[in-house]
Amino acid sequence: MNTESTYDWKNEQWTVPLNVFVTQLPKLGPLPISLSLGGRDYAARPTGGPDWGLRFSITFLFPR
């Protein structure tokens, strides 16, 4: 779980998403990769901002 809060100084508005995700470390051939999937809900958002969101990421890992 994490947050990526931002503040718009000009319009004095907060954007505070709360991210919850799961991560797995499978192998793609001989190399490990990191797969993440999660949801986002906004604790604070500007008028007209999103209510929720999804996130998916792939990270390629190159161990020594």
BAGU-860156 format. One record per atom (N, C-alpha, C, O): atom name; x, y, z; residue number from 0. Coordinates in Angstrom, 3 decimals, decimal comma. Layout:
<recs>
<rec><atom>CA</atom><u>X</u><v>Y</v><w>Z</w><nr>NUM</nr></rec>
...
</recs>
This chain:
<recs>
<rec><atom>N</atom><u>0,855</u><v>-1,169</v><w>0,000</w><nr>0</nr></rec>
<rec><atom>CA</atom><u>0,000</u><v>0,000</v><w>0,000</w><nr>0</nr></rec>
<rec><atom>C</atom><u>0,899</u><v>1,229</v><w>0,000</w><nr>0</nr></rec>
<rec><atom>O</atom><u>1,925</u><v>1,263</v><w>0,680</w><nr>0</nr></rec>
<rec><atom>N</atom><u>0,499</u><v>2,242</v><w>-0,775</w><nr>1</nr></rec>
<rec><atom>CA</atom><u>1,231</u><v>3,508</v><w>-0,761</w><nr>1</nr></rec>
<rec><atom>C</atom><u>0,300</u><v>4,641</v><w>-1,196</w><nr>1</nr></rec>
<rec><atom>O</atom><u>-0,852</u><v>4,409</v><w>-1,560</w><nr>1</nr></rec>
<rec><atom>N</atom><u>0,814</u><v>5,854</v><w>-1,152</w><nr>2</nr></rec>
<rec><atom>CA</atom><u>0,086</u><v>7,015</v><w>-1,633</w><nr>2</nr></rec>
<rec><atom>C</atom><u>1,033</u><v>7,883</v><w>-2,446</w><nr>2</nr></rec>
<rec><atom>O</atom><u>2,243</u><v>7,858</v><w>-2,222</w><nr>2</nr></rec>
<rec><atom>N</atom><u>0,500</u><v>8,644</v><w>-3,377</w><nr>3</nr></rec>
<rec><atom>CA</atom><u>1,288</u><v>9,541</v><w>-4,214</w><nr>3</nr></rec>
<rec><atom>C</atom><u>0,602</u><v>10,912</v><w>-4,201</w><nr>3</nr></rec>
<rec><atom>O</atom><u>0,089</u><v>11,366</v><w>-5,224</w><nr>3</nr></rec>
<rec><atom>N</atom><u>0,600</u><v>11,545</v><w>-3,070</w><nr>4</nr></rec>
<rec><atom>CA</atom><u>-0,126</u><v>12,800</v><w>-2,886</w><nr>4</nr></rec>
<rec><atom>C</atom><u>0,530</u><v>13,952</v><w>-3,639</w><nr>4</nr></rec>
<rec><atom>O</atom><u>1,755</u><v>14,048</v><w>-3,711</w><nr>4</nr></rec>
<rec><atom>N</atom><u>-0,311</u><v>14,825</v><w>-4,201</w><nr>5</nr></rec>
<rec><atom>CA</atom><u>0,170</u><v>16,040</v><w>-4,845</w><nr>5</nr></rec>
<rec><atom>C</atom><u>-0,707</u><v>17,215</v><w>-4,415</w><nr>5</nr></rec>
<rec><atom>O</atom><u>-1,864</u><v>17,038</v><w>-4,032</w><nr>5</nr></rec>
<rec><atom>N</atom><u>-0,137</u><v>18,407</v><w>-4,484</w><nr>6</nr></rec>
<rec><atom>CA</atom><u>-0,872</u><v>19,612</v><w>-4,128</w><nr>6</nr></rec>
<rec><atom>C</atom><u>-0,684</u><v>20,643</v><w>-5,225</w><nr>6</nr></rec>
<rec><atom>O</atom><u>0,441</u><v>20,915</v><w>-5,645</w><nr>6</nr></rec>
<rec><atom>N</atom><u>-1,774</u><v>21,211</v><w>-5,685</w><nr>7</nr></rec>
<rec><atom>CA</atom><u>-1,764</u><v>22,263</v><w>-6,706</w><nr>7</nr></rec>
<rec><atom>C</atom><u>-1,799</u><v>23,609</v><w>-5,971</w><nr>7</nr></rec>
<rec><atom>O</atom><u>-2,842</u><v>24,023</v><w>-5,466</w><nr>7</nr></rec>
<rec><atom>N</atom><u>-0,645</u><v>24,283</v><w>-5,920</w><nr>8</nr></rec>
<rec><atom>CA</atom><u>-0,537</u><v>25,536</v><w>-5,167</w><nr>8</nr></rec>
<rec><atom>C</atom><u>-1,378</u><v>26,645</v><w>-5,786</w><nr>8</nr></rec>
<rec><atom>O</atom><u>-1,907</u><v>27,496</v><w>-5,069</w><nr>8</nr></rec>
<rec><atom>N</atom><u>-1,506</u><v>26,643</v><w>-7,104</w><nr>9</nr></rec>
<rec><atom>CA</atom><u>-2,255</u><v>27,704</v><w>-7,774</w><nr>9</nr></rec>
<rec><atom>C</atom><u>-3,749</u><v>27,607</v><w>-7,456</w><nr>9</nr></rec>
<rec><atom>O</atom><u>-4,377</u><v>28,616</v><w>-7,138</w><nr>9</nr></rec>
<rec><atom>N</atom><u>-4,320</u><v>26,408</v><w>-7,539</w><nr>10</nr></rec>
<rec><atom>CA</atom><u>-5,749</u><v>26,207</v><w>-7,278</w><nr>10</nr></rec>
<rec><atom>C</atom><u>-6,054</u><v>25,723</v><w>-5,864</w><nr>10</nr></rec>
<rec><atom>O</atom><u>-7,217</u><v>25,532</v><w>-5,508</w><nr>10</nr></rec>
<rec><atom>N</atom><u>-5,015</u><v>25,525</v><w>-5,062</w><nr>11</nr></rec>
<rec><atom>CA</atom><u>-5,143</u><v>25,080</v><w>-3,659</w><nr>11</nr></rec>
<rec><atom>C</atom><u>-5,998</u><v>23,824</v><w>-3,538</w><nr>11</nr></rec>
<rec><atom>O</atom><u>-6,985</u><v>23,796</v><w>-2,803</w><nr>11</nr></rec>
<rec><atom>N</atom><u>-5,597</u><v>22,776</v><w>-4,280</w><nr>12</nr></rec>
<rec><atom>CA</atom><u>-6,332</u><v>21,515</v><w>-4,261</w><nr>12</nr></rec>
<rec><atom>C</atom><u>-5,379</u><v>20,341</v><w>-4,058</w><nr>12</nr></rec>
<rec><atom>O</atom><u>-4,299</u><v>20,287</v><w>-4,647</w><nr>12</nr></rec>
<rec><atom>N</atom><u>-5,803</u><v>19,401</v><w>-3,214</w><nr>13</nr></rec>
<rec><atom>CA</atom><u>-5,065</u><v>18,166</v><w>-2,976</w><nr>13</nr></rec>
<rec><atom>C</atom><u>-5,576</u><v>17,060</v><w>-3,894</w><nr>13</nr></rec>
<rec><atom>O</atom><u>-6,758</u><v>17,012</v><w>-4,234</w><nr>13</nr></rec>
<rec><atom>N</atom><u>-4,667</u><v>16,178</v><w>-4,284</w><nr>14</nr></rec>
<rec><atom>CA</atom><u>-5,012</u><v>14,908</v><w>-4,907</w><nr>14</nr></rec>
<rec><atom>C</atom><u>-4,301</u><v>13,846</v><w>-4,077</w><nr>14</nr></rec>
<rec><atom>O</atom><u>-3,072</u><v>13,817</v><w>-4,016</w><nr>14</nr></rec>
<rec><atom>N</atom><u>-5,088</u><v>12,963</v><w>-3,430</w><nr>15</nr></rec>
<rec><atom>CA</atom><u>-4,525</u><v>11,966</v><w>-2,525</w><nr>15</nr></rec>
<rec><atom>C</atom><u>-5,067</u><v>10,584</v><w>-2,885</w><nr>15</nr></rec>
<rec><atom>O</atom><u>-6,090</u><v>10,163</v><w>-2,345</w><nr>15</nr></rec>
<rec><atom>N</atom><u>-4,390</u><v>9,874</v><w>-3,793</w><nr>16</nr></rec>
<rec><atom>CA</atom><u>-4,818</u><v>8,513</v><w>-4,098</w><nr>16</nr></rec>
<rec><atom>C</atom><u>-4,226</u><v>7,529</v><w>-3,085</w><nr>16</nr></rec>
<rec><atom>O</atom><u>-3,087</u><v>7,690</v><w>-2,647</w><nr>16</nr></rec>
<rec><atom>N</atom><u>-4,997</u><v>6,523</v><w>-2,724</w><nr>17</nr></rec>
<rec><atom>CA</atom><u>-4,522</u><v>5,429</v><w>-1,882</w><nr>17</nr></rec>
<rec><atom>C</atom><u>-4,429</u><v>4,200</v><w>-2,775</w><nr>17</nr></rec>
<rec><atom>O</atom><u>-5,432</u><v>3,745</v><w>-3,325</w><nr>17</nr></rec>
<rec><atom>N</atom><u>-3,229</u><v>3,669</v><w>-2,915</w><nr>18</nr></rec>
<rec><atom>CA</atom><u>-2,977</u><v>2,543</v><w>-3,799</w><nr>18</nr></rec>
<rec><atom>C</atom><u>-2,788</u><v>1,268</v><w>-2,994</w><nr>18</nr></rec>
<rec><atom>O</atom><u>-2,008</u><v>1,237</v><w>-2,042</w><nr>18</nr></rec>
<rec><atom>N</atom><u>-3,500</u><v>0,223</v><w>-3,375</w><nr>19</nr></rec>
<rec><atom>CA</atom><u>-3,344</u><v>-1,100</v><w>-2,774</w><nr>19</nr></rec>
<rec><atom>C</atom><u>-3,046</u><v>-2,056</v><w>-3,919</w><nr>19</nr></rec>
<rec><atom>O</atom><u>-3,770</u><v>-2,081</v><w>-4,914</w><nr>19</nr></rec>
<rec><atom>N</atom><u>-1,981</u><v>-2,845</v><w>-3,782</w><nr>20</nr></rec>
<rec><atom>CA</atom><u>-1,591</u><v>-3,706</v><w>-4,883</w><nr>20</nr></rec>
<rec><atom>C</atom><u>-0,955</u><v>-4,998</v><w>-4,387</w><nr>20</nr></rec>
<rec><atom>O</atom><u>-0,546</u><v>-5,103</v><w>-3,230</w><nr>20</nr></rec>
<rec><atom>N</atom><u>-0,881</u><v>-5,970</v><w>-5,277</w><nr>21</nr></rec>
<rec><atom>CA</atom><u>-0,192</u><v>-7,229</v><w>-5,006</w><nr>21</nr></rec>
<rec><atom>C</atom><u>0,910</u><v>-7,372</v><w>-6,050</w><nr>21</nr></rec>
<rec><atom>O</atom><u>0,775</u><v>-6,915</v><w>-7,185</w><nr>21</nr></rec>
<rec><atom>N</atom><u>1,996</u><v>-8,010</v><w>-5,644</w><nr>22</nr></rec>
<rec><atom>CA</atom><u>3,144</u><v>-8,180</v><w>-6,515</w><nr>22</nr></rec>
<rec><atom>C</atom><u>3,584</u><v>-9,631</v><w>-6,495</w><nr>22</nr></rec>
<rec><atom>O</atom><u>3,535</u><v>-10,290</v><w>-5,456</w><nr>22</nr></rec>
<rec><atom>N</atom><u>4,015</u><v>-10,126</v><w>-7,649</w><nr>23</nr></rec>
<rec><atom>CA</atom><u>4,522</u><v>-11,480</v><w>-7,750</w><nr>23</nr></rec>
<rec><atom>C</atom><u>5,833</u><v>-11,443</v><w>-8,535</w><nr>23</nr></rec>
<rec><atom>O</atom><u>6,019</u><v>-10,589</v><w>-9,402</w><nr>23</nr></rec>
<rec><atom>N</atom><u>6,746</u><v>-12,378</v><w>-8,227</w><nr>24</nr></rec>
<rec><atom>CA</atom><u>8,045</u><v>-12,433</v><w>-8,888</w><nr>24</nr></rec>
<rec><atom>C</atom><u>8,196</u><v>-13,742</v><w>-9,668</w><nr>24</nr></rec>
<rec><atom>O</atom><u>8,907</u><v>-14,638</v><w>-9,214</w><nr>24</nr></rec>
<rec><atom>N</atom><u>7,546</u><v>-13,878</v><w>-10,830</w><nr>25</nr></rec>
<rec><atom>CA</atom><u>7,726</u><v>-15,085</v><w>-11,647</w><nr>25</nr></rec>
<rec><atom>C</atom><u>8,989</u><v>-14,949</v><w>-12,517</w><nr>25</nr></rec>
<rec><atom>O</atom><u>9,644</u><v>-13,907</v><w>-12,522</w><nr>25</nr></rec>
<rec><atom>N</atom><u>9,311</u><v>-16,013</v><w>-13,242</w><nr>26</nr></rec>
<rec><atom>CA</atom><u>10,452</u><v>-15,981</v><w>-14,165</w><nr>26</nr></rec>
<rec><atom>C</atom><u>9,949</u><v>-15,970</v><w>-15,599</w><nr>26</nr></rec>
<rec><atom>O</atom><u>8,985</u><v>-16,657</v><w>-15,939</w><nr>26</nr></rec>
<rec><atom>N</atom><u>10,605</u><v>-15,188</v><w>-16,428</w><nr>27</nr></rec>
<rec><atom>CA</atom><u>10,353</u><v>-15,149</v><w>-17,855</w><nr>27</nr></rec>
<rec><atom>C</atom><u>11,594</u><v>-15,763</v><w>-18,494</w><nr>27</nr></rec>
<rec><atom>O</atom><u>12,589</u><v>-15,077</v><w>-18,730</w><nr>27</nr></rec>
<rec><atom>N</atom><u>11,523</u><v>-17,054</v><w>-18,768</w><nr>28</nr></rec>
<rec><atom>CA</atom><u>12,731</u><v>-17,780</v><w>-19,167</w><nr>28</nr></rec>
<rec><atom>C</atom><u>13,647</u><v>-17,851</v><w>-17,956</w><nr>28</nr></rec>
<rec><atom>O</atom><u>13,204</u><v>-18,243</v><w>-16,876</w><nr>28</nr></rec>
<rec><atom>N</atom><u>14,918</u><v>-17,480</v><w>-18,109</w><nr>29</nr></rec>
<rec><atom>CA</atom><u>15,846</u><v>-17,530</v><w>-16,963</w><nr>29</nr></rec>
<rec><atom>C</atom><u>15,817</u><v>-16,278</v><w>-16,083</w><nr>29</nr></rec>
<rec><atom>O</atom><u>16,376</u><v>-16,288</v><w>-14,986</w><nr>29</nr></rec>
<rec><atom>N</atom><u>15,164</u><v>-15,184</v><w>-16,554</w><nr>30</nr></rec>
<rec><atom>CA</atom><u>15,194</u><v>-13,916</v><w>-15,815</w><nr>30</nr></rec>
<rec><atom>C</atom><u>13,936</u><v>-13,705</v><w>-14,984</w><nr>30</nr></rec>
<rec><atom>O</atom><u>12,831</u><v>-13,956</v><w>-15,464</w><nr>30</nr></rec>
<rec><atom>N</atom><u>14,091</u><v>-13,241</v><w>-13,732</w><nr>31</nr></rec>
<rec><atom>CA</atom><u>12,919</u><v>-12,906</v><w>-12,926</w><nr>31</nr></rec>
<rec><atom>C</atom><u>12,330</u><v>-11,566</v><w>-13,366</w><nr>31</nr></rec>
<rec><atom>O</atom><u>13,046</u><v>-10,668</v><w>-13,810</w><nr>31</nr></rec>
<rec><atom>N</atom><u>11,012</u><v>-11,454</v><w>-13,233</w><nr>32</nr></rec>
<rec><atom>CA</atom><u>10,328</u><v>-10,183</v><w>-13,481</w><nr>32</nr></rec>
<rec><atom>C</atom><u>9,397</u><v>-9,915</v><w>-12,300</w><nr>32</nr></rec>
<rec><atom>O</atom><u>9,023</u><v>-10,834</v><w>-11,572</w><nr>32</nr></rec>
<rec><atom>N</atom><u>9,040</u><v>-8,684</v><w>-12,125</w><nr>33</nr></rec>
<rec><atom>CA</atom><u>8,099</u><v>-8,296</v><w>-11,080</w><nr>33</nr></rec>
<rec><atom>C</atom><u>6,804</u><v>-7,839</v><w>-11,739</w><nr>33</nr></rec>
<rec><atom>O</atom><u>6,813</u><v>-6,923</v><w>-12,561</w><nr>33</nr></rec>
<rec><atom>N</atom><u>5,686</u><v>-8,476</v><w>-11,381</w><nr>34</nr></rec>
<rec><atom>CA</atom><u>4,370</u><v>-8,106</v><w>-11,887</w><nr>34</nr></rec>
<rec><atom>C</atom><u>3,553</u><v>-7,534</v><w>-10,743</w><nr>34</nr></rec>
<rec><atom>O</atom><u>3,476</u><v>-8,145</v><w>-9,677</w><nr>34</nr></rec>
<rec><atom>N</atom><u>2,942</u><v>-6,378</v><w>-10,940</w><nr>35</nr></rec>
<rec><atom>CA</atom><u>2,107</u><v>-5,747</v><w>-9,913</w><nr>35</nr></rec>
<rec><atom>C</atom><u>0,754</u><v>-5,383</v><w>-10,494</w><nr>35</nr></rec>
<rec><atom>O</atom><u>0,658</u><v>-4,932</v><w>-11,636</w><nr>35</nr></rec>
<rec><atom>N</atom><u>-0,296</u><v>-5,582</v><w>-9,700</w><nr>36</nr></rec>
<rec><atom>CA</atom><u>-1,655</u><v>-5,220</v><w>-10,083</w><nr>36</nr></rec>
<rec><atom>C</atom><u>-2,347</u><v>-4,660</v><w>-8,856</w><nr>36</nr></rec>
<rec><atom>O</atom><u>-2,247</u><v>-5,227</v><w>-7,768</w><nr>36</nr></rec>
<rec><atom>N</atom><u>-3,043</u><v>-3,558</v><w>-9,024</w><nr>37</nr></rec>
<rec><atom>CA</atom><u>-3,717</u><v>-2,984</v><w>-7,875</w><nr>37</nr></rec>
<rec><atom>C</atom><u>-4,773</u><v>-1,967</v><w>-8,240</w><nr>37</nr></rec>
<rec><atom>O</atom><u>-4,967</u><v>-1,618</v><w>-9,405</w><nr>37</nr></rec>
<rec><atom>N</atom><u>-5,447</u><v>-1,504</v><w>-7,208</w><nr>38</nr></rec>
<rec><atom>CA</atom><u>-6,495</u><v>-0,515</v><w>-7,359</w><nr>38</nr></rec>
<rec><atom>C</atom><u>-6,141</u><v>0,770</v><w>-6,651</w><nr>38</nr></rec>
<rec><atom>O</atom><u>-5,260</u><v>0,808</v><w>-5,793</w><nr>38</nr></rec>
<rec><atom>N</atom><u>-6,844</u><v>1,820</v><w>-7,027</w><nr>39</nr></rec>
<rec><atom>CA</atom><u>-6,595</u><v>3,152</v><w>-6,460</w><nr>39</nr></rec>
<rec><atom>C</atom><u>-7,931</u><v>3,785</v><w>-6,110</w><nr>39</nr></rec>
<rec><atom>O</atom><u>-8,857</u><v>3,796</v><w>-6,922</w><nr>39</nr></rec>
<rec><atom>N</atom><u>-8,023</u><v>4,310</v><w>-4,900</w><nr>40</nr></rec>
<rec><atom>CA</atom><u>-9,187</u><v>5,062</v><w>-4,447</w><nr>40</nr></rec>
<rec><atom>C</atom><u>-8,682</u><v>6,418</v><w>-3,971</w><nr>40</nr></rec>
<rec><atom>O</atom><u>-7,588</u><v>6,508</v><w>-3,414</w><nr>40</nr></rec>
<rec><atom>N</atom><u>-9,451</u><v>7,454</v><w>-4,179</w><nr>41</nr></rec>
<rec><atom>CA</atom><u>-9,003</u><v>8,807</v><w>-3,858</w><nr>41</nr></rec>
<rec><atom>C</atom><u>-9,589</u><v>9,286</v><w>-2,528</w><nr>41</nr></rec>
<rec><atom>O</atom><u>-10,806</u><v>9,396</v><w>-2,377</w><nr>41</nr></rec>
<rec><atom>N</atom><u>-8,709</u><v>9,568</v><w>-1,573</w><nr>42</nr></rec>
<rec><atom>CA</atom><u>-9,124</u><v>10,125</v><w>-0,287</w><nr>42</nr></rec>
<rec><atom>C</atom><u>-9,475</u><v>11,606</v><w>-0,462</w><nr>42</nr></rec>
<rec><atom>O</atom><u>-10,355</u><v>12,125</v><w>0,224</w><nr>42</nr></rec>
<rec><atom>N</atom><u>-8,785</u><v>12,279</v><w>-1,378</w><nr>43</nr></rec>
<rec><atom>CA</atom><u>-9,068</u><v>13,688</v><w>-1,711</w><nr>43</nr></rec>
<rec><atom>C</atom><u>-8,778</u><v>13,868</v><w>-3,193</w><nr>43</nr></rec>
<rec><atom>O</atom><u>-7,816</u><v>13,308</v><w>-3,719</w><nr>43</nr></rec>
<rec><atom>N</atom><u>-9,617</u><v>14,653</v><w>-3,860</w><nr>44</nr></rec>
<rec><atom>CA</atom><u>-9,435</u><v>14,892</v><w>-5,290</w><nr>44</nr></rec>
<rec><atom>C</atom><u>-10,087</u><v>16,207</v><w>-5,652</w><nr>44</nr></rec>
<rec><atom>O</atom><u>-11,012</u><v>16,648</v><w>-4,970</w><nr>44</nr></rec>
<rec><atom>N</atom><u>-9,618</u><v>16,846</v><w>-6,720</w><nr>45</nr></rec>
<rec><atom>CA</atom><u>-10,255</u><v>18,081</v><w>-7,168</w><nr>45</nr></rec>
<rec><atom>C</atom><u>-11,631</u><v>17,796</v><w>-7,775</w><nr>45</nr></rec>
<rec><atom>O</atom><u>-11,920</u><v>16,661</v><w>-8,153</w><nr>45</nr></rec>
<rec><atom>N</atom><u>-12,453</u><v>18,795</v><w>-7,866</w><nr>46</nr></rec>
<rec><atom>CA</atom><u>-13,764</u><v>18,655</v><w>-8,493</w><nr>46</nr></rec>
<rec><atom>C</atom><u>-13,594</u><v>18,161</v><w>-9,920</w><nr>46</nr></rec>
<rec><atom>O</atom><u>-12,806</u><v>18,712</v><w>-10,687</w><nr>46</nr></rec>
<rec><atom>N</atom><u>-14,338</u><v>17,118</v><w>-10,272</w><nr>47</nr></rec>
<rec><atom>CA</atom><u>-14,226</u><v>16,543</v><w>-11,600</w><nr>47</nr></rec>
<rec><atom>C</atom><u>-13,110</u><v>15,533</v><w>-11,745</w><nr>47</nr></rec>
<rec><atom>O</atom><u>-12,914</u><v>14,978</v><w>-12,826</w><nr>47</nr></rec>
<rec><atom>N</atom><u>-12,365</u><v>15,280</v><w>-10,662</w><nr>48</nr></rec>
<rec><atom>CA</atom><u>-11,277</u><v>14,306</v><w>-10,693</w><nr>48</nr></rec>
<rec><atom>C</atom><u>-11,813</u><v>12,883</v><w>-10,671</w><nr>48</nr></rec>
<rec><atom>O</atom><u>-13,011</u><v>12,679</v><w>-10,475</w><nr>48</nr></rec>
<rec><atom>N</atom><u>-10,948</u><v>11,901</v><w>-10,870</w><nr>49</nr></rec>
<rec><atom>CA</atom><u>-11,382</u><v>10,504</v><w>-10,912</w><nr>49</nr></rec>
<rec><atom>C</atom><u>-11,825</u><v>9,987</v><w>-9,544</w><nr>49</nr></rec>
<rec><atom>O</atom><u>-11,369</u><v>10,470</v><w>-8,507</w><nr>49</nr></rec>
<rec><atom>N</atom><u>-12,722</u><v>8,999</v><w>-9,557</w><nr>50</nr></rec>
<rec><atom>CA</atom><u>-13,176</u><v>8,358</v><w>-8,325</w><nr>50</nr></rec>
<rec><atom>C</atom><u>-12,275</u><v>7,188</v><w>-7,942</w><nr>50</nr></rec>
<rec><atom>O</atom><u>-12,045</u><v>6,935</v><w>-6,759</w><nr>50</nr></rec>
<rec><atom>N</atom><u>-11,765</u><v>6,474</v><w>-8,947</w><nr>51</nr></rec>
<rec><atom>CA</atom><u>-10,952</u><v>5,283</v><w>-8,707</w><nr>51</nr></rec>
<rec><atom>C</atom><u>-10,036</u><v>5,056</v><w>-9,908</w><nr>51</nr></rec>
<rec><atom>O</atom><u>-10,139</u><v>5,746</v><w>-10,923</w><nr>51</nr></rec>
<rec><atom>N</atom><u>-9,141</u><v>4,079</v><w>-9,776</w><nr>52</nr></rec>
<rec><atom>CA</atom><u>-8,237</u><v>3,772</v><w>-10,875</w><nr>52</nr></rec>
<rec><atom>C</atom><u>-7,628</u><v>2,398</v><w>-10,701</w><nr>52</nr></rec>
<rec><atom>O</atom><u>-7,745</u><v>1,782</v><w>-9,641</w><nr>52</nr></rec>
<rec><atom>N</atom><u>-6,977</u><v>1,923</v><w>-11,748</w><nr>53</nr></rec>
<rec><atom>CA</atom><u>-6,268</u><v>0,653</v><w>-11,747</w><nr>53</nr></rec>
<rec><atom>C</atom><u>-4,820</u><v>0,885</v><w>-12,132</w><nr>53</nr></rec>
<rec><atom>O</atom><u>-4,495</u><v>1,840</v><w>-12,839</w><nr>53</nr></rec>
<rec><atom>N</atom><u>-3,951</u><v>-0,004</v><w>-11,655</w><nr>54</nr></rec>
<rec><atom>CA</atom><u>-2,535</u><v>0,095</v><w>-11,991</w><nr>54</nr></rec>
<rec><atom>C</atom><u>-1,991</u><v>-1,295</v><w>-12,265</w><nr>54</nr></rec>
<rec><atom>O</atom><u>-2,257</u><v>-2,238</v><w>-11,519</w><nr>54</nr></rec>
<rec><atom>N</atom><u>-1,227</u><v>-1,414</v><w>-13,345</w><nr>55</nr></rec>
<rec><atom>CA</atom><u>-0,530</u><v>-2,645</v><w>-13,682</w><nr>55</nr></rec>
<rec><atom>C</atom><u>0,887</u><v>-2,279</v><w>-14,076</w><nr>55</nr></rec>
<rec><atom>O</atom><u>1,091</u><v>-1,335</v><w>-14,839</w><nr>55</nr></rec>
<rec><atom>N</atom><u>1,870</u><v>-3,010</v><w>-13,569</w><nr>56</nr></rec>
<rec><atom>CA</atom><u>3,251</u><v>-2,717</v><w>-13,950</w><nr>56</nr></rec>
<rec><atom>C</atom><u>4,047</u><v>-4,001</v><w>-14,110</w><nr>56</nr></rec>
<rec><atom>O</atom><u>3,786</u><v>-5,015</v><w>-13,462</w><nr>56</nr></rec>
<rec><atom>N</atom><u>5,026</u><v>-3,918</v><w>-14,999</w><nr>57</nr></rec>
<rec><atom>CA</atom><u>5,998</u><v>-4,984</v><w>-15,216</w><nr>57</nr></rec>
<rec><atom>C</atom><u>7,383</u><v>-4,373</v><w>-15,040</w><nr>57</nr></rec>
<rec><atom>O</atom><u>7,704</u><v>-3,350</v><w>-15,644</w><nr>57</nr></rec>
<rec><atom>N</atom><u>8,198</u><v>-5,013</v><w>-14,205</w><nr>58</nr></rec>
<rec><atom>CA</atom><u>9,566</u><v>-4,557</v><w>-13,999</w><nr>58</nr></rec>
<rec><atom>C</atom><u>10,498</u><v>-5,704</v><w>-14,341</w><nr>58</nr></rec>
<rec><atom>O</atom><u>10,396</u><v>-6,789</v><w>-13,769</w><nr>58</nr></rec>
<rec><atom>N</atom><u>11,400</u><v>-5,464</v><w>-15,267</w><nr>59</nr></rec>
<rec><atom>CA</atom><u>12,377</u><v>-6,473</v><w>-15,643</w><nr>59</nr></rec>
<rec><atom>C</atom><u>13,556</u><v>-6,408</v><w>-14,680</w><nr>59</nr></rec>
<rec><atom>O</atom><u>14,094</u><v>-5,328</v><w>-14,439</w><nr>59</nr></rec>
<rec><atom>N</atom><u>13,961</u><v>-7,532</v><w>-14,132</w><nr>60</nr></rec>
<rec><atom>CA</atom><u>15,035</u><v>-7,600</v><w>-13,153</w><nr>60</nr></rec>
<rec><atom>C</atom><u>16,251</u><v>-8,287</v><w>-13,782</w><nr>60</nr></rec>
<rec><atom>O</atom><u>16,126</u><v>-9,329</v><w>-14,425</w><nr>60</nr></rec>
<rec><atom>N</atom><u>17,410</u><v>-7,696</v><w>-13,588</w><nr>61</nr></rec>
<rec><atom>CA</atom><u>18,648</u><v>-8,236</v><w>-14,150</w><nr>61</nr></rec>
<rec><atom>C</atom><u>19,655</u><v>-8,479</v><w>-13,026</w><nr>61</nr></rec>
<rec><atom>O</atom><u>20,527</u><v>-7,645</v><w>-12,782</w><nr>61</nr></rec>
<rec><atom>N</atom><u>19,535</u><v>-9,627</v><w>-12,338</w><nr>62</nr></rec>
<rec><atom>CA</atom><u>20,454</u><v>-9,908</v><w>-11,227</w><nr>62</nr></rec>
<rec><atom>C</atom><u>21,869</u><v>-10,170</v><w>-11,747</w><nr>62</nr></rec>
<rec><atom>O</atom><u>22,061</u><v>-10,593</v><w>-12,887</w><nr>62</nr></rec>
<rec><atom>N</atom><u>22,826</u><v>-9,915</v><w>-10,905</w><nr>63</nr></rec>
<rec><atom>CA</atom><u>24,243</u><v>-10,155</v><w>-11,268</w><nr>63</nr></rec>
<rec><atom>C</atom><u>24,601</u><v>-11,596</v><w>-11,072</w><nr>63</nr></rec>
<rec><atom>O</atom><u>25,741</u><v>-11,987</v><w>-11,322</w><nr>63</nr></rec>
</recs>
